[in-house]
Amino acid sequence: MSGPAERVVQIAGGPCRIWEKGEGELLGVLHGLGGCPHWTPFLEELSQTRRVVVPSLPGFPGSGNQHRQIDGHLMWISSTLDLIEAAGLSGADLAAASVAGMLVADAVALAPGLARRLVLSGSFGLYDNDDPTANVFATTSDEATQLQTNQPDLYAAAFEPPEDPEESAEFQLLLYRASEAAARILWPFGERGLVHRLHRIRVPVLLLWGAEDLIVQPSYAKRFASGLAGPVETHAVPGAGHQVWIDAPTAAAQVVLNFLAD
């Protein structure tokens, strides 16, 4: 599996990596918890028929420390808009997972024309006190992994460190920084106001969930669907957890491609 082309853009005062591979219509893919330190089987599946562009959010693998200067939810949304535009993805199909799903959903709601079609996978952004999402940051590293995936071997491969001890230590710092950035995006935990903006998302939306998601329960797909103004499809992947793109890469990619083909 050959690697993607790479370039860097400046967002919020720091570098953000852009990966790109494949030919065909543009598809932007923004990862959630942990970011995207390696090109994955899910991305490879998508790149067989699409030109896949993968921007790294501030603080995530491939980016700098500028997440520490991003103050508040609106600034995170603004930075996400800047990143999507700098990646050349304005008006393209977009797919976003987890914490990135929350930011991209808000960006699409506030910027008409930003996305042609939208895929949200296990997205944060809504909150029900009677059915709360899990706080993955209040757990140990092993517990956080168990919450995120039903396929620990595939998860380990997606976040595999380099063999060199020094490079491995640096890699672990990158993952810690990604966790810190995700916590900053989600803090304070709870309702962030997206529920009042969902009606502004009028493009077709696919809500793709792992049927065994222990962090953002599949019941939240129904909450998203009830607030969206445009056409909505919902698909739960059996046996997959929160990291559905990692747990079931072929099945998840096929659902996404089928949705975009329609």
C-alpha positions in Angstrom: 0.0 0.0 0.0 1.7 3.2 -1.2 1.6 6.3 1.0 -0.3 9.5 0.3 1.1 12.8 -1.0 1.7 15.3 1.8 1.6 19.1 2.1 1.3 21.5 5.0 -1.0 24.5 5.5 -0.9 27.1 8.3 -4.0 27.2 10.5 -4.5 29.1 13.8 -0.8 30.0 13.8 0.6 26.6 13.3 1.1 23.8 10.8 -1.6 21.3 9.8 -0.8 18.3 7.6 -2.9 17.5 4.5 -2.7 13.9 3.1 -4.1 13.2 -0.4 -4.4 10.0 -2.4 -6.5 8.6 -5.2 -8.4 10.0 -8.2 -12.0 10.9 -8.8 -14.4 13.3 -7.0 -13.1 15.0 -3.9 -13.8 13.5 -0.5 -12.5 15.2 2.7 -12.0 12.9 5.7 -11.4 14.4 9.2 -10.6 12.0 12.0 -11.7 12.1 15.6 -10.1 10.7 18.8 -6.4 10.1 18.3 -6.4 11.6 14.9 -4.7 9.8 12.0 -1.1 9.0 12.5 -1.0 6.4 9.7 -2.8 5.9 6.4 -5.4 3.3 7.2 -7.3 0.5 5.4 -10.4 2.6 5.5 -8.7 5.5 3.7 -7.2 3.1 1.2 -10.6 1.6 0.4 -12.0 5.1 -0.2 -9.1 6.2 -2.4 -9.8 3.4 -4.9 -12.6 5.5 -6.4 -12.3 8.9 -4.8 -9.6 11.6 -4.4 -9.3 11.4 -0.6 -8.0 14.4 1.2 -7.2 14.0 4.9 -6.6 17.3 6.9 -5.2 17.1 10.4 -7.0 19.2 13.0 -4.8 21.5 15.2 -3.0 19.4 17.9 -3.6 16.1 16.2 -0.9 14.0 14.6 0.6 15.9 11.7 -0.1 19.3 13.3 1.6 21.6 15.8 0.8 22.9 19.3 -1.5 25.7 18.1 -4.5 24.0 19.7 -3.3 25.5 23.0 -4.0 28.9 21.6 -7.5 28.1 20.4 -9.9 29.6 22.9 -13.5 28.4 22.9 -15.9 26.6 20.7 -16.4 29.3 18.1 -12.6 29.6 17.5 -12.4 25.8 17.0 -15.2 26.1 14.4 -13.5 29.0 12.7 -10.2 27.0 12.6 -12.0 24.0 11.2 -13.5 26.2 8.5 -10.1 27.6 7.7 -8.6 24.0 7.5 -11.3 22.8 5.2 -10.9 25.8 2.9 -7.1 25.6 2.9 -7.3 21.9 2.0 -9.3 22.8 -1.1 -12.4 21.0 0.2 -15.0 23.8 0.0 -18.1 22.4 -1.7 -16.8 18.8 -1.6 -18.2 15.8 0.1 -17.0 15.6 3.7 -16.8 12.8 6.2 -15.9 13.5 9.9 -15.8 11.3 13.0 -16.2 11.8 16.7 -14.9 15.2 17.9 -14.2 16.2 14.3 -17.8 15.4 13.5 -19.0 17.9 16.0 -16.8 20.7 14.6 -17.6 19.9 10.9 -21.3 19.7 11.6 -21.2 23.2 13.2 -19.0 24.4 10.3 -21.5 23.1 7.7 -24.4 24.6 9.6 -22.8 28.0 9.7 -21.3 28.1 6.2 -23.9 27.2 3.5 -22.1 25.6 0.5 -19.2 24.2 2.6 -20.2 20.6 1.9 -22.0 18.9 -0.9 -22.8 15.8 1.2 -21.9 15.0 4.8 -21.0 11.8 6.6 -21.0 11.9 10.4 -19.5 8.9 12.2 -20.1 8.5 16.0 -20.2 12.3 16.2 -20.2 14.3 19.4 -22.1 17.5 19.6 -25.4 16.5 21.2 -26.0 15.6 24.8 -28.8 14.1 26.8 -28.5 14.0 30.6 -30.6 10.9 30.7 -28.3 9.1 28.2 -24.9 10.8 28.6 -22.0 10.2 26.3 -18.9 8.7 28.0 -16.1 10.8 29.2 -13.1 9.0 27.7 -10.7 11.4 29.3 -11.7 10.3 32.8 -10.3 6.8 32.2 -7.0 5.0 32.1 -5.3 4.4 28.8 -6.4 0.8 28.7 -10.0 1.7 29.6 -10.0 4.4 26.9 -8.9 1.9 24.3 -11.6 -0.6 25.4 -14.2 2.1 25.2 -13.2 3.1 21.6 -12.8 -0.2 19.8 -14.1 -3.7 19.5 -11.1 -4.7 17.5 -8.0 -4.1 19.6 -5.6 -5.6 17.0 -6.8 -3.3 14.3 -6.8 -0.3 16.7 -3.2 -1.2 17.7 -2.2 -1.2 14.1 -3.8 2.2 13.4 -1.8 3.7 16.3 1.3 1.6 16.0 4.5 3.4 17.2 7.8 3.3 15.3 10.3 0.6 16.2 13.1 3.1 17.0 12.8 3.8 20.8 13.4 7.6 20.4 10.9 7.9 17.6 8.4 5.7 19.6 8.7 8.1 22.6 8.1 11.1 20.3 5.1 9.2 18.8 3.6 8.7 22.3 3.9 12.4 22.9 2.0 13.0 19.6 -0.8 10.8 20.8 -0.9 12.5 24.2 -1.1 15.9 22.5 -4.0 14.6 20.3 -5.8 13.5 23.4 -5.2 16.9 24.9 -6.5 18.7 21.8 -9.7 16.5 21.8 -10.3 17.3 25.4 -10.0 21.0 24.7 -12.5 20.7 21.8 -15.0 18.9 24.0 -14.6 20.9 27.2 -16.9 21.7 28.9 -18.6 18.4 28.4 -22.3 18.4 27.6 -24.6 20.4 25.4 -22.7 22.8 23.0 -25.6 24.4 21.2 -25.3 22.3 18.0 -28.9 21.1 18.6 -30.1 24.6 17.8 -28.1 24.7 14.5 -28.7 21.3 13.1 -31.7 22.6 11.1 -29.2 24.7 9.1 -27.7 21.5 7.7 -29.7 21.0 4.5 -27.4 18.8 2.5 -27.8 15.0 2.4 -26.3 13.4 5.6 -25.2 9.9 6.3 -25.1 9.0 10.1 -22.7 6.1 10.3 -22.3 4.5 13.8 -20.7 1.5 15.3 -23.5 -0.6 16.6 -21.4 -1.2 19.8 -20.3 2.4 20.3 -19.8 2.8 24.0 -18.8 6.5 23.9 -21.5 8.1 21.7 -24.2 5.6 21.9 -26.1 4.7 18.6 -29.2 6.3 20.1 -27.5 9.7 19.3 -27.9 9.0 15.6 -31.6 9.3 16.1 -31.1 12.6 17.9 -29.1 13.9 15.0 -31.6 12.7 12.4 -34.5 14.4 14.2 -32.8 17.8 13.9 -31.4 17.7 10.4 -33.3 19.5 7.7 -32.0 17.6 4.6 -32.3 14.0 3.6 -30.8 11.6 6.2 -29.6 8.0 6.0 -28.6 6.1 9.2 -26.4 3.0 9.2 -25.1 1.0 12.2 -22.2 -1.3 11.5 -22.6 -4.6 13.5 -19.8 -5.4 15.9 -18.0 -2.0 15.5 -17.3 0.4 18.3 -16.7 4.1 18.4 -13.8 3.9 16.0 -16.0 2.4 13.3 -13.5 3.4 10.6 -10.9 1.3 12.3 -13.1 -1.6 13.5 -14.8 -2.3 10.2 -12.8 -0.4 7.5 -14.2 -2.3 4.4 -17.8 -2.3 5.6 -17.6 1.4 6.7 -16.0 2.5 3.5 -18.6 0.7 1.4 -21.4 2.3 3.2 -19.8 5.7 2.7 -19.2 5.1 -1.0 -22.7 3.8 -1.6 -24.2 6.9 0.1 -22.0 9.2 -2.0 -22.9 7.3 -5.2 -26.6 7.9 -4.6 
